[in-house]
Amino acid sequence: MVAALMFAAPGLARADFSQDQIDKGRYLAVAGNCTACHTAPGGAYMAGGLPMETPVGTVYSTNITPDPATGIGGYSYDEFAAAVRDGVAKGGHKLYPAMPYPSYTKVSDADMQALYAYFTKGVTAVSQKNKDTDIPWPLSMRWTLAVWNALYVDFGRHQPAADKDAQWNRGAYLVEGLGHCGSCHTPRGLGFQEKAMGVADGAAYLAGANIDGWHAKDLRGGKGAGLGSWSEADLTRFLKTGRNDFTAAFGGMVEVISHSTQHLSDNDLTAMARYLKSLSPTPGTDVAAAASDATFTALKSGDYSTRGATAYMEYCASCHRPDGKGAPSVYPALAGNSAVLTQDATSVIRITLDGGHMAATPHDKMAFAMPAFDRLDDATIADMVSFVRGGWGNHAGAVAASDVAALRKVSLAAKQRLGLPTEIAKAKLPEGVLPFAPKPDTAMPAGEKGELIRLGRRLLTDTKHLLPDNVGAGMNCTNCHMNGGKTPVGGAFYGSAPTFPQFNPRAGREVTLKERVNGCMMRSMNGKPLKPDSKEMTAIIAYFDWLSEGIPKDAKVAGRGVGNRNMPHVPDPANGQKVYGEKCAACHGDNGEGLKDAQGEYIFPPLWGDESFNIGAGMARTYTAAAFVLNNMPIAWGTHWPLGQGKALTEQEAVDVSEYFTHQPRPDFAAKVKDWPDGKKPKDARY
């Protein structure tokens, strides 16, 4: 007993830890997000090894499992508390402040005791040696940290503010202490110290800062770049789910939501929100975006007067919409988004280059992704980001290609450091098959020819709005022909023009490209055909021809069509209904009704009902739909362009869900009696 008390602290013999104390410690470890640093990708829980870049070199997180040889199994309570709150490891050497002890020093004795209980009794011991830092001499001499601590660290426990209520004080304790939010969100001084450690230290606290090649946003009360436009409920929801109607978490904040805040109690999240909402605006940030419809009006009218506008409509508008408002809780709004409005554009550039996933939580059906656009050149990304930062009333500054180039290097270095792939491996094509390589819209020619091509693309992406007399469904052509027909196995238009005229089994004869377009108008659009010599048909054909310039007639092009439709799987519509609820309903609605924006236009099309495609459409066939779904849905699933091509479903699931939604009620097609005149109707035809 004496030995146990010497090893721990009075009353803290490890055998005396109650399960409640261990559970409390587990909760506090989650609140402190210890796993974010002490669990490397693919590594054992809390065994360390994560490389962390600092201004003076690379530091590797340590093993904090209770292994006696390589972890903290030999630490007494006092030694554990000294390491966490004072930055002093067992044996007396100083820890680098990559360990946020300047914040953890505020943790109470009771909470520290619970953390000790958890880490010594609730964590599985792992034998894994710690890595030495890559900090060069003389900066590696740790005695200098004593000087740094004396200059910059105010050691001591959190002191409640007498003029604030218990909820505010709880929020302050979590944000300033265990949550160590300032480690990322507070700017640093010449000594790499946080310029403020709490609300009492002034307006620098949580005013936004650059870290690891990202900009951790301003968390103060400014209505522009800060949180001034958010309510407490908005902020609580964001911390719980990683998204709200304004934005979604990205970069390092995804890990914070995933590993930490989503698991906290509603009371603690509300307390954090109450505290954060009490912070005054950072000087110069209390100017909200002046909402304007000018950008939306210009884009809807086809005015792509800048390269940035053209690139935005090609790569961004299908999710974030021409009005910049996205889709609530699915695609973040860009208009008025505080992350977009920051003076520092680092994060906007970085998310454009790298893409990313939303935090996965049980509070939303899907964790959507943004694809990486690192394949685009620096100038195009700069133009696109500048357009976003200046559109819809946003008042943030433009960025230069050199800004993108610098962050591209940072991104590449980060991937290499973490052992992540730096480029996507390209499949070797069979001999004689041309690669899928459509030109960007910014390459469209000037003059009348270019205007006609641009009109053709607009007619395909905004079909319902521009051709109201011809479209009976709530559909646009690009609902099935992804990204203007530029997505491989996404109903691609690229390479299609040289294949016409071609034999069409459904028609039982050779058809022209114009006839094929009108077939879609009558079936998928559930509408009326265009006049073959109309300006609209001429424009659509001009776009097809431009996309396929240089491709020989009858050439084989990779990525044509929607992929393999000859799947051997027998459909299970009951499982399809289950898959639909899990993977499709978040966008297309519980009853297949689609999702509309504030203007009443469809963001996601209806999959059945009066405004969906009719039974004569190719997408009404189980195996055609399954191939499309398998290769393209759910949209915004993978983090690499094109959208949706992350193979979220198995072939069986794709067949099942397609059988389910294609056999729901939808409009009839009167001319179906003329289809497959030779009698060789496919097995999955709806009639």
N, C-alpha and C positions, 0 to 999 in steps of 0.2 A: 504493500500500500504506500509506503514511504517512497519507494522507487517511482511508482506511478505519479505521485504528487510532485516529485522532483521533475519528472519528464514533462508533465503538463503544467497547469497552473492550479492553484487551490480550487477545488470543486470541479476541475475539468479533466479528471482522469478519464481516458478514452472509454473505459468500460462503463462509465457513468453517463455517457451521452444518451439522451432519450431519443426516440424516433421523431418526436415533435421537433427537437432541436436540430436533428439532421435534416428533416424536411424543410425547416425554416432556412437552414444554411443553403440548401439546394435552391430555394426560391431567391435568396439573396445573390447567389452565384449567377443565376439567370439575370437578375436585375443589373448586376455588374458586367454582364456579357463576357465572362471570363473565357468561355469557349472560343470566342472570335479570334483571340490571339493564341491561346494555348492548345488549340486543336488544329493541326495542319491539314490541308486538303488530303483526304484519303488516309489520314493518320489516326492513331488511337486517341480516344477522348482524354483531353487535358494532358497529353504526353508531350506537348510542345513541338518545337522544330519549325514553326512558321517564320519565314524570313520577313523582317520588317525594316524598310528603308528609313534611315534617319539622315539628317543633314551631314553627319560625320561618318556614316558607314552603315553596314547592315548588322542588325541585332536579331538574334534568333530567340523566339519564346522558349521558356524553360518547361521542363517536366514538373507539373504540380500534382501528380498522382501520389498516393502514399507509398510508393516504392522506396524502401529504406536506403538503397544504394544510389539511385539516379534521380529520385524524386524528393518529396518533402516528408517522407516517412519518419525521418529522424528529427523533425522539427518539434520543439516544445511549443506550447501556445504562445509564450512570449516571443519566441523566434519567428513564429508564423505572423504574429501581429506586427512585429518590427519590419518584416519583409513587405507586408501589404501596405502598412500605413506610414512607415518611415523610409522605405527603400533601402533597407539593410538586410542582406541575406545572412543565413547561418554561416558563422565564421567571421562575420564582420565586414565583408566587402560590400561596397555600394552598388545598388542597381541603377541601370540607366533609366531615365524617366520615360522611356517607351512603356515601362510599367507605370501606370497612372497613379503612383502614390501621392503626388501633390493633390489629387482629388480624394483618393481613398483615405487620406489622413483624417477626413471628416467622419468616417464610419464609427458608429458607437461601439462601446465595449460589448454590449449584449449581441449586436449583430456580428461583431468580429468572432465572438465565441461560437456562434452558430455556424459561421463559415468554417471555422476550424473543425467543428464537429463533422460537417459535411465532407470536407476535403480529406479528412483522416479516416472516416468511417463509411462515407457514402459513395466514394469514388473508387473504382477498381485500380489496383496498383499495376503499373506498366513499367517494365524495365527498358528504358530508352535513355541513352546518354545525351546530355545537353551539348549543343554545338557552341564553339567559341564564336565571338563576334568577329566581324570583318573590319572593325574600326582600326585604322592604322595608328602606330605610335607617332607622336606622344599623346594623341587624343584618347588612346586606350588606357591611359593611366587613371585609375578610378579615384585616386585621392582628390582629383579636381572636382569630382561630384560633390564633395563636402562643401567646397566653395560655392558651387552652383546652388546647392540646397540652402546655404546661408543667405544667398542673395535673393532667391526667388520662391522659396517654399515657406508657407506659413503653417507650420505643423500645429495640429490641434483638432479637437472634435467639433462637429457642427454645433453652432449655437443658435437656437430658435430665435426668430425676431419677435420681440415682445409686442409689437404693434400689428402682428399678422395672426390669422387664425391657424388652427391645427392643420387644416387641409393645405394651406399655402406653405406652411413650414415643412410638411411631409414632402410636398413637391420640390421644395428647395433642397431638402436632404437628398432626395433621389437624383435630381438633375445635377447638383453641384458635387455630390459625393459619389455614391455607388454607380450612378449612370455615367459619370465622368464625361458629360456631353461637351464640356469645354475643351477636352483633349483634341477634338476635331473641329469644333465650331467657333473657337476663340482664336483670333489672330495671335501670332507669336512675335516676340521681340528679338533684338540682336543676339541675345543669349539662347534663342530657341525656346524661351519660356513663354507660357501663356500670359498674355498681358493683363488678364484679370481672372480670378478664380471663383468669382461669385457676383451676385447682384450688387453687393456693397462696394465692389471695386470699380464700378463705373461702366460706361457705355461700351467699352471694348468687349465685355463679356458676351459671348455667343453672337458676336457681330459678323461671323462668317470668316472662313479661312481656307487656304489651300493645303491639302494633305494628300500624299500619295497620287498626285496627278489628277485630283478631283477638287472641286470647290464645295466645301461643306457650307451649306447656305446659312444666311443670317436667320437666327431664331428669335430676334427681338420684334418689336411691335410695328415696324414700318409697313405701310400698306402696299409698297412696291415689292422690294426684294425680301421683306420680312414676313411675319405672320399676321400682320395687322388686318388682313382681309378674311382671316379664318376665325371661326368661332371656337369656343372651348370644345364643343361637340365635334367640329371638324378635325381639330387637333387630336382629340382622344381617339376618334375613328382611325386617323392616319397611323397613330402609334399601335393600335390594335390590329389593323388589317394591312397596313402598308399602302393604302390608297384612300382617296376621298374624291369629291366632285371637282377638286382643283388640280390634283396632281397624283403621282404615284412615286413610291420610293425607288431609287436607283443607286447604283454604285455601292459604297460601303453601307449605306442606310438599309439596303435590303438585308444584309446580315444582321443588323441591329434589330430589325423587325422580326426576322426569322428566328434568331437565337434568343432574343431578349424580350422586347416590349409586348409582343403578341401574347406572351405567357403571363404577363403581370395582371394583377387584379384590376377590375374597373375602378375601384377606389384609388389605387395608386396612379393609374393613368389619368384620371380626372385631376388628381392633385398635381401631377406634372404639368398638365395642360393649364391649370389655374395659375401655377407659378410662371410658366412661360408667357402666358397672356398678360401678365402684370408688368413685363419688361417694357421700358420705353423704347421708342424707335431709335435705331442707329441714325445719327445725323446724316441727312441727305437721302434717306430711303423712304420717307413717309409720303411718297407720291405714287398713287395707284396708276395703273395703265388707263389711259383715256379710251374706253371702249369705242371702237369705230367699225362701221360696216364697209368702209371704203375698200379694204383688201378683199373681203368676201365678194363684194359686188364686182370688182375687177376680175377676180378669178372666175367667177361664174359666167362672166361675159366673154371670157377667152382672152383677156388682156394679160398676157404673160410678158410684160415689157422688160423684165430683167431675167438674167440667167438663173437667179435665185428663185424666182417665181416658177419658172419652167421646171427646175429641179424639184422644187417642193411638190408640184402637182404630180410629178412622176413617182417620187419616192416616199412622200409623206402624207399626201392628202387622202389616200384611201383609208388611213386610220385617224389622223388628226383633223381631217375634213377641211374643205375650203374655208369654212368659217373659223378654223383654229380652235374649235370647242371640243373636239374629240368625241368620245362617248363616255358618259359618266361611269366611273369605276371600271372601265374597260380600257379605253385609250385616253391618256391624260390630255387635258386642254393645254394648248400652247398660248392662247390669247390670255393675257393677264397672269400667266403662271409665274410665281415668285422666283422659281429656279431659273427661268428664262430672263427675268428682269434684273438679275444681278449684274453689277458693273463688270465683274469678272466672268468671262464666258467659258472658263475652263470646263465646267461640267457639261455644258450644252454641247461643246465640241467633242468631249470624251464619250458621252453617251451616243453621239452620232457615229463616232468611229467604232466603238466597241459593242454597241447594243447592250442588252441586258434583260434579265427576267424580273418580273414583279416578285415580291415576297409571297411564298406559298403559305397560306393560312387556312384554317377550316372555316373562315368567315365568308369566303367567296368561292364560287364553284371552280374558277379557273385562275391560274397565275399566268398572265399573258406575257409576251416577250416583245422586245423591239429588236429588229435585225441590225446587225453591224453593217455599216456602210464604208468600212475601211478599203473596199475595192475602188471607191471613187477617188479622184485626185483631190489634192489639197484645195485647189481653186474652186471646184464644184462644191465641196463641203463648206468652204468659207462663204460662198454665195448663198447657199441654202440656209446656213445658220444666221447669216446677216438678215436674210429675208424674214426669218422667224422672229428675230429679236426686234425688228422694226415694223412688223405687220400687226393688223387688228388693233392698233392703238398702243402696242408695246413701245417703250421708249428706251430700250437698251441699245448700246452702240454696235457698230459693225465689227466684224472680225476679218483678219487678213489671212491669206494662204500661209504665211509664215507662222501664224499662231497654230494653225492646224498641223503643219509640218513638225513643229516642236512637240506638240502633244502626241503625235503619231509615234515619235521616238520614245516618249515616256510610256505609252501603251505597249509598245513592242518589248521594252525592257521589263515591264511588269509581267507580261506573259512568259517571257523567258525565265524570270526569277522564280515564278510559280510552276514552271514546267508545263504551261498550257500551250496548245498548238498556236502557231503564229500565222498559219494560212490553211485553207481548206484543201485537202488532197483532191485532185481532179481525177475522175475515172478515165481510164484509157478507152478511147472510142474505137469501135471496129473499123477496119480499113474501109475507106470510101464514105464514111459518115462525117458530115461537117459539124463542127462544134456549134453550140447554141450561143450566139454572140450578137444580140440585137444592139443597135446603136442607141445612145441616149437621146432623149428628146431635145437636148440642147444642140444636137447636130442637125436638126431640121433646117433646111435652107431658108434663106430670106426671100422676100418678094411674094408674088401671087402663088407660086408653087408651094412655098412654105406655109402660107396662110391656109391653103386648101388641105394640106396634110394635117395641120394643127386642128382644123375644123373636124376632120375625120376622126382624130383621136378623141376630141371632145364629145362627138356624137356617140362614141363607143363607151365613154366613161360617165357621161351624163345623159344617157339615152332617154330616160323617162321625162326629164325636164325639157330637153331640146326637141323631142319628137312626140309630143303629147297625143297627136292624132294617130300615131302608128303603134304606140305602146299601150297595151291594156293591162299589163301586170305592173307591180311595184318593183320593177327590175331594171338594171342597166346591163349592157352587154358584158362589162367587165366583172360582173358578179360571178360569171363562169369562165371568162377569158381574163385571167388574172393580170393585174398591172399593165393594162393596155395590150394584152396579148404577148407580153414579154417574159412570161414565166415558163420555164420548161415543165412539161407535163402538167401545165395549168391552163389547158385550152389555148395554146400558143398560136398567135397569128404569124409569128416570125417563121418565114420559110413556106408559108401556105400559098401565097399568090402564084408562084411558078407551077404549082401542082394542078391548077385549073386551066381548062375544064377537066373534070374527073368523073369517073363513073360513081354514082351514088346508089347503093343497093336499096335504100328505102324508096327512092324515086324510080328505081328500075331503069335508069338511063343516065346519060352523061349530063352533068349540070355545070353551069358557069359559076364563077365566084359571086356574081350579083344574085343569082338564084339561090346560092347557099346562104347569103346574107338575108335574103327575104324569107328563107325557110326559118331562120332563127327569129325573125320579126314576128312571124305568124305562130310559132310554136313556143319558144322560150319567152318571148315578150308577150305572148297571147294577144297579138295585135294584128295590124294590117301591113301589107308589103309596101316598100318604098317604090316610087316610080323609077324604072331602070335608068332613065336619063336625067333624074333630078340632081340638083346640086349636092344634096345630102348623100346620095348613093355614090356620086362621083368623088366626093371627099373621102368617104370610107374606103373606097377602092384605092384612092391616092395614098392613104395611110398604109394600107396593106402592101402596095407596090414599093413604097419608100422603105418599109421595114425589111423587105426581101431583096433590095437592090444588090446585085452581084451574085445572087444564088442561082445556079443554073436550073433549067427546067428539069423537073423530076429528080432533083438531087435529094439525097437522104440527109436529113438534118436531125441531130440529136434533140430530144425534148419535144418533138411534135406531139399533138394530141393530149390525152389526159393520162397516159400510162397504160399498163396491161389490164385489159378488161376481161381476159379469159381466166378468171379465178375459179378454182374448183370447189369453193366453199358453199355449203348449203346454208341459205339465210335462216337466221333465228330472230324473227321480229320482236320477240319478247326481250331478248338481250339487247336488240337494237333500241328499244324504248329506254332501257336502262342506260345505255351508252349515250343516247341523245340527252337524257337528263343530266348526265355528268359532264359531257364534253361540248354539247351544242346549244343547250337551252339558254346559257348565259348571254349569247348573242342573238340567237334566232327566236327566243321566246319559248315559254313552256308549251305553247300551243302552235308553234311554227309560224307565229304572226310577224316575226321580224322585229326590228327596233328602229324607231323613228327619232329624228332630231327635233329641235324646237321649232323648225320651219315645217315639220310634217313630212320631210323627205327621209327615205330609208337609209339608215346607216348600214344595217344588215338586212338582207332581203328576206321576205317570207318564204318558207319552204313548203308550205301548203296553204290551202284556202283560195279565195277568189282572186287575190292579187299575186299569186304565184304562177310559175310556168304551167302550161297545160300538159295533158297526158301525151301529146304528140312530141314533146321536147325530148332530146336525147337524155337530159338529166332526169327524166321521169323513169328511166330504165335502171334497174337495180345495179347492174354490174358497171355501167357507164358512170353512174353516180359514185359507186364504190371506188373506182379507180381515181376519180377526181378527189373524193374525200380523203382517201389514203395518202395521196401526194400533196394535198394542199390545205387540209383542215386539221384542227382548228386554225384559223388564220392567226397570225402573230403568236405562233407556238415556238418556233426555233429562233435562235439569235443570229442566224446567218440569212442573208438575202438569198432567195426570195421569201416573201412572207409565207408563213404556214408550213414550210417544207421541213418539218421536224419529225415526221412519222410518229405522231402521237398515238395512233391506233394500229392495231394489228390488222392483217388482211381480213380475218374473220370478223373483227369488230366493224371494219369499214363496210363489209357486205351486210352485216346485221343492221347497222344504223341506216344504211341506204335503203334496205328493204322496208324498214319501218317508215321513213319519211316519204319515200316515193309512193307508198300505197295509202297515204292519207288523202282526204278529199281535195280535188283540184279541178280546174276548168277542163271541159271536154275539148276535143279538136275535131270539128266536123269533117275535115278532109282526110281523116285517118283511113277512110275506106279505100283511098287510092294508094296507100303505102304498101310496100313489098308486093308488087303485082305478080312476082314470080312465085309467091306463096312461101318463100323462105324467111318467114318472120323469126327474129331472135327470141329465145326462150324467155327473156325478161321484159318483152314489150308489154305495155299496159293494156293492150287491146288486141 
